[in-house]
Amino acid sequence: MGGIAAAAADPPRIVQRDEKFHPGAVELKRGDVLSVTNDDPFVHHVFVEAPQFNYDSGLQRPGRTLAITFERSGEYLLECAIHLKMKLKVTVREK
């Protein structure tokens, strides 16, 4: 039973497939680490540009998992610099 409770508290994992983020929106707690795995057969490039947080993955090759830590609460938009239609809404709440 403890394993189920621990799994429910884990931050969501995002998969990039078919030039989309799956799921397309997530909610985290401040300090959570978001995992983003490239499950496409081609390269992605994830970035966030916000006044309180910037992130740039560089080239993210197939099979590579990013670990992105969100230290501040707020609304963020993860995007792919290569596939402009790829967008992931991230809402970070206080703990």
N, CA, C and O of each residue as an XYZ file, in Angstrom:
380
protein
N       0.822     -1.201      0.000
C       0.000      0.000      0.000
C       0.861      1.257      0.000
O       0.505      2.246     -0.641
N       2.012      1.233      0.725
C       2.887      2.387      0.766
C       3.443      2.740     -0.592
O       3.646      3.918     -0.888
N       3.701      1.720     -1.447
C       4.208      1.972     -2.788
C       3.230      2.749     -3.635
O       3.635      3.591     -4.436
N       1.952      2.480     -3.472
C       0.930      3.195     -4.240
C       0.890      4.658     -3.823
O       0.816      5.544     -4.675
N       0.937      4.917     -2.536
C       0.895      6.295     -2.055
C       2.128      7.062     -2.529
O       2.019      8.224     -2.921
N       3.299      6.424     -2.497
C       4.523      7.099     -2.930
C       4.462      7.395     -4.426
O       4.872      8.470     -4.864
N       3.961      6.460     -5.200
C       3.877      6.672     -6.646
C       2.933      7.815     -6.978
O       3.196      8.579     -7.907
N       1.838      7.947     -6.239
C       0.872      9.011     -6.496
C       1.487     10.386     -6.227
O       1.073     11.375     -6.833
N       2.471     10.459     -5.324
C       3.083     11.730     -4.973
C       4.212     12.118     -5.934
O       4.657     13.266     -5.922
N       4.680     11.184     -6.763
C       5.757     11.482     -7.696
C       5.307     12.507     -8.727
O       4.154     12.492     -9.156
N       6.221     13.405     -9.131
C       5.869     14.350    -10.195
C       5.584     13.595    -11.496
O       6.132     12.514    -11.716
N       4.749     14.146    -12.339
C       4.430     13.460    -13.593
C       5.644     13.366    -14.506
O       6.554     14.193    -14.458
N       5.627     12.334    -15.336
C       6.654     12.162    -16.363
C       6.041     12.550    -17.696
O       4.914     12.172    -18.015
N       6.794     13.303    -18.458
C       6.332     13.755    -19.767
C       7.077     12.968    -20.840
O       8.274     12.709    -20.720
N       6.350     12.596    -21.884
C       6.945     11.914    -23.020
C       6.722     12.776    -24.258
O       5.630     13.303    -24.470
N       7.760     12.913    -25.065
C       7.646     13.598    -26.349
C       7.463     12.504    -27.403
O       8.336     11.662    -27.607
N       6.317     12.541    -28.058
C       6.008     11.539    -29.079
C       5.147     12.188    -30.147
O       4.232     12.950    -29.835
N       5.436     11.889    -31.405
C       4.669     12.438    -32.535
C       4.661     13.966    -32.514
O       3.646     14.594    -32.814
N       5.796     14.553    -32.157
C       5.962     16.008    -32.089
C       4.955     16.677    -31.156
O       4.449     17.762    -31.444
N       4.672     16.007    -30.027
C       3.788     16.551    -28.991
C       4.335     16.150    -27.627
O       5.047     15.155    -27.495
N       3.987     16.948    -26.609
C       4.237     16.576    -25.225
C       3.021     15.804    -24.742
O       1.885     16.207    -24.996
N       3.253     14.695    -24.047
C       2.143     13.891    -23.504
C       2.358     13.734    -22.011
O       3.386     13.183    -21.616
N       1.446     14.187    -21.154
C       0.290     15.026    -21.456
C       0.731     16.447    -21.811
O       1.911     16.782    -21.709
N      -0.224     17.272    -22.226
C       0.064     18.629    -22.677
C       0.082     19.670    -21.569
O       0.421     20.829    -21.808
N      -0.285     19.258    -20.346
C      -0.279     20.175    -19.203
C      -0.012     19.361    -17.940
O      -0.483     18.231    -17.812
N       0.745     19.940    -17.011
C       1.036     19.273    -15.742
C       1.009     20.289    -14.613
O       1.175     21.490    -14.825
N       0.797     19.776    -13.409
C       0.857     20.593    -12.203
C       1.891     19.982    -11.275
O       1.875     18.781    -11.007
N       2.794     20.828    -10.785
C       3.867     20.402     -9.901
C       3.828     21.186     -8.604
O       3.124     22.189     -8.484
N       4.607     20.705     -7.624
C       4.857     21.460     -6.411
C       6.226     22.108     -6.541
O       7.127     21.550     -7.167
N       6.381     23.278     -5.954
C       7.664     23.976     -6.000
C       8.767     23.038     -5.532
O       8.647     22.394     -4.490
N       9.855     22.966     -6.319
C      10.974     22.084     -6.003
C      10.913     20.738     -6.701
O      11.896     19.996     -6.690
N       9.774     20.403     -7.313
C       9.660     19.133     -8.034
C      10.580     19.109     -9.250
O      10.908     20.143     -9.833
N      10.983     17.898     -9.609
C      11.781     17.677    -10.809
C      10.882     17.024    -11.849
O      10.310     15.963    -11.604
N      10.761     17.650    -12.989
C       9.948     17.131    -14.088
C      10.840     16.363    -15.049
O      11.850     16.890    -15.515
N      10.470     15.110    -15.352
C      11.199     14.288    -16.320
C      10.531     14.408    -17.678
O       9.315     14.259    -17.797
N      11.332     14.678    -18.705
C      10.832     14.816    -20.070
C      11.673     13.901    -20.961
O      12.861     14.147    -21.169
N      11.046     12.839    -21.488
C      11.759     11.839    -22.284
C      11.415     11.965    -23.761
O      10.244     12.024    -24.135
N      12.441     12.006    -24.591
C      12.261     12.061    -26.041
C      12.016     10.648    -26.562
O      12.939      9.839    -26.654
N      10.769     10.366    -26.897
C      10.377      9.059    -27.428
C      10.158      9.130    -28.942
O       9.598      8.207    -29.533
N      10.599     10.223    -29.565
C      10.540     10.355    -31.015
C      11.861      9.862    -31.608
O      12.858      9.782    -30.891
N      11.887      9.531    -32.900
C      13.125      9.068    -33.525
C      14.015     10.219    -34.011
O      14.939     10.000    -34.794
N      13.737     11.439    -33.548
C      14.506     12.605    -33.977
C      14.749     13.525    -32.789
O      14.210     13.313    -31.703
N      15.563     14.541    -33.007
C      16.017     15.462    -31.961
C      14.938     16.488    -31.610
O      14.173     16.930    -32.468
N      14.896     16.857    -30.317
C      14.089     17.976    -29.831
C      15.029     18.968    -29.156
O      16.218     18.693    -28.989
N      14.492     20.121    -28.770
C      15.264     21.151    -28.068
C      14.288     21.904    -27.165
O      13.581     22.803    -27.619
N      14.255     21.538    -25.899
C      13.288     22.071    -24.941
C      13.833     23.349    -24.306
O      15.004     23.434    -23.934
N      12.942     24.342    -24.194
C      13.344     25.572    -23.512
C      12.162     26.192    -22.786
O      11.000     25.934    -23.103
N      12.501     27.027    -21.793
C      11.537     27.848    -21.058
C      12.145     29.237    -20.975
O      13.313     29.392    -20.619
N      11.356     30.239    -21.303
C      11.777     31.630    -21.121
C      10.703     32.332    -20.302
O       9.607     32.601    -20.794
N      11.029     32.622    -19.054
C      10.101     33.309    -18.156
C      10.918     34.250    -17.269
O      12.097     33.990    -17.031
N      10.323     35.330    -16.779
C      11.073     36.267    -15.934
C      11.732     35.590    -14.727
O      12.825     35.982    -14.317
N      11.067     34.568    -14.156
C      11.573     33.931    -12.945
C      12.315     32.618    -13.206
O      12.822     32.005    -12.266
N      12.388     32.170    -14.482
C      13.030     30.889    -14.764
C      13.351     30.759    -16.249
O      12.494     30.987    -17.102
N      14.581     30.396    -16.544
C      14.992     30.102    -17.917
C      15.636     28.728    -17.937
O      16.353     28.344    -17.013
N      15.365     27.993    -19.012
C      15.934     26.654    -19.171
C      16.174     26.413    -20.658
O      15.359     26.799    -21.496
N      17.290     25.776    -20.977
C      17.617     25.422    -22.357
C      18.303     24.060    -22.343
O      19.391     23.911    -21.785
N      17.668     23.077    -22.955
C      18.192     21.712    -22.932
C      19.327     21.489    -23.921
O      20.081     20.523    -23.794
N      19.456     22.377    -24.910
C      20.334     22.050    -26.024
C      19.669     20.933    -26.814
O      18.479     20.676    -26.633
N      20.411     20.270    -27.679
C      19.816     19.184    -28.460
C      19.498     17.999    -27.554
O      20.346     17.532    -26.794
N      18.274     17.532    -27.650
C      17.811     16.391    -26.855
C      17.618     15.213    -27.816
O      16.616     15.135    -28.527
N      18.570     14.325    -27.825
C      18.558     13.195    -28.750
C      17.495     12.161    -28.367
O      17.060     12.124    -27.216
N      17.075     11.327    -29.315
C      16.092     10.273    -29.029
C      16.531      9.419    -27.835
O      17.698      9.046    -27.714
N      15.575      9.121    -26.966
C      15.832      8.303    -25.788
C      16.349      9.071    -24.589
O      16.357      8.527    -23.485
N      16.781     10.305    -24.756
C      17.333     11.100    -23.653
C      16.218     11.659    -22.779
O      15.194     12.128    -23.276
N      16.435     11.601    -21.470
C      15.484     12.154    -20.505
C      16.085     13.382    -19.852
O      17.210     13.351    -19.354
N      15.323     14.460    -19.860
C      15.712     15.693    -19.187
C      15.136     15.688    -17.777
O      14.059     15.138    -17.549
N      15.837     16.288    -16.842
C      15.346     16.481    -15.482
C      15.351     17.985    -15.225
O      16.411     18.599    -15.100
N      14.158     18.571    -15.147
C      14.024     20.023    -15.010
C      13.423     20.322    -13.638
O      12.320     19.871    -13.330
N      14.143     21.077    -12.817
C      13.684     21.423    -11.475
C      13.030     22.801    -11.497
O      13.601     23.766    -12.005
N      11.833     22.875    -10.943
C      11.089     24.132    -10.863
C      11.121     24.622     -9.418
O      10.394     24.113     -8.565
N      11.973     25.621     -9.151
C      12.185     26.137     -7.796
C      11.209     27.232     -7.392
O      11.093     27.554     -6.209
N      10.499     27.812     -8.373
C       9.587     28.920     -8.058
C       8.194     28.602     -8.571
O       8.027     28.022     -9.644
N       7.201     28.990     -7.790
C       5.823     28.781     -8.226
C       5.494     29.723     -9.377
O       6.111     30.778     -9.525
N       4.525     29.334    -10.184
C       4.115     30.156    -11.314
C       3.636     29.310    -12.477
O       3.500     28.091    -12.374
N       3.385     29.984    -13.581
C       2.944     29.339    -14.823
C       4.106     29.390    -15.814
O       4.716     30.441    -16.010
N       4.406     28.262    -16.432
C       5.512     28.175    -17.368
C       5.047     27.492    -18.647
O       4.099     26.707    -18.647
N       5.738     27.812    -19.733
C       5.461     27.165    -21.005
C       6.752     26.544    -21.517
O       7.698     27.256    -21.855
N       6.791     25.204    -21.573
C       7.909     24.503    -22.182
C       7.618     24.413    -23.664
O       6.497     24.108    -24.071
N       8.634     24.679    -24.468
C       8.466     24.634    -25.912
C       9.643     23.900    -26.530
O      10.679     23.698    -25.895
N       9.461     23.509    -27.776
C      10.537     22.906    -28.548
C      10.978     23.932    -29.590
O      10.166     24.416    -30.379
N      12.268     24.258    -29.587
C      12.787     25.250    -30.524
C      12.827     24.727    -31.958
O      12.958     25.509    -32.899
N      12.715     23.417    -32.127
C      12.741     22.814    -33.457
C      11.331     22.624    -34.008
O      11.067     22.903    -35.177
N      10.434     22.147    -33.156
C       9.039     21.877    -33.551
C       8.155     22.878    -32.815
O       7.731     22.634    -31.686
N       7.887     23.990    -33.457
C       7.262     25.138    -32.795
C       5.854     24.872    -32.276
O       5.380     25.608    -31.410
N       5.179     23.859    -32.768
C       3.833     23.562    -32.278
C       3.853     22.809    -30.938
O       2.818     22.673    -30.285
N       5.023     22.327    -30.539
C       5.130     21.587    -29.278
C       5.144     22.548    -28.100
O       6.047     23.374    -27.964
N       4.134     22.428    -27.254
C       4.026     23.282    -26.072
C       3.500     22.463    -24.899
O       2.611     21.627    -25.060
N       4.057     22.710    -23.729
C       3.640     22.034    -22.498
C       3.415     23.092    -21.434
O       4.334     23.838    -21.094
N       2.210     23.162    -20.910
C       1.897     24.113    -19.833
C       2.241     23.472    -18.500
O       1.781     22.375    -18.184
N       3.061     24.174    -17.721
C       3.479     23.695    -16.410
C       3.025     24.704    -15.358
O       3.401     25.876    -15.406
N       2.225     24.243    -14.420
C       1.777     25.060    -13.307
C       2.500     24.576    -12.067
O       2.407     23.400    -11.716
N       3.227     25.473    -11.392
C       3.974     25.110    -10.194
C       3.335     25.808     -9.004
O       3.240     27.035     -8.963
N       2.903     25.018     -8.048
C       2.245     25.519     -6.830
C       3.210     25.469     -5.663
O       4.203     24.742     -5.697
N       2.915     26.245     -4.628
C       3.673     26.146     -3.389
C       3.467     24.760     -2.796
O       2.459     24.109     -3.071
N       4.400     24.316     -1.998
C       4.324     22.965     -1.408
C       3.126     22.805     -0.516
O       2.919     21.734      0.054
